[in-house]
Amino acid sequence: MTGPPPVRPVPALRRWATDPLVPVPLLAAGATVAAAYGHVLTWAVLGGLAGYTLSGSV
């Protein structure tokens, strides 16, 4: 019986991309942009829901 398989080193780019702190600034930037275009996004969502309802998909 042998021991556990050897652990491979994780590439630096993958480690950086999967770090828990990376999504925080990205979500903050997205929230800022969404707040700036809130009125447009509201009408887009309402229009999509109205189209879905009127198409008989409900």
N, C-alpha and C positions, 0 to 999 in steps of 0.2 A: 504494500500500500504506500502510495506517495503522498507528499504534503499538498497544500493548496497550490493552485497555479500561480505563477509569478504575476505581480501587478505591473501593468504597463504604465509608463509615465503619460500623463495627459498633456497634449500640446497647449502651449501658452494661449493661443487664440481661443481654443475651446474653453479653457479655464476662465478666460476673461468674459466670454459670451454667456457662460452659465453662472457667473457670479451673482448672488442674490441682490447685490446693490446696483447692478446694471439697469434693471427695469425701472427703478425709481425715477431717475432723471428723464427717461423716455416717456413714462406715464405723466410726469409733470409737464413736459413739453406738449404732449397730446392734449392734456386737460386745458392748457393755456390756449392752444389753437381752437379747441372745441368751444371754449368760452367766447372767443372772439367771433366765431361763426355760429353761435347758438341759435340765432333766429333762422338762419338758412337750414341748419340741421333739423330744427323743429318742424319747419314746413316740409322738408324732405321726408321725414318719418311719417308725418300725418298724411302726406300724399301717397306714400307707399301703403300705409294701412287702409286708406280709402280705396285705392285701386285693388288691393287684395279683397276687401269686402265686396266691392261692386262686381268683381269678376265671378262671384259665386263660389269662391274657394272656401268660404266659411261654412 
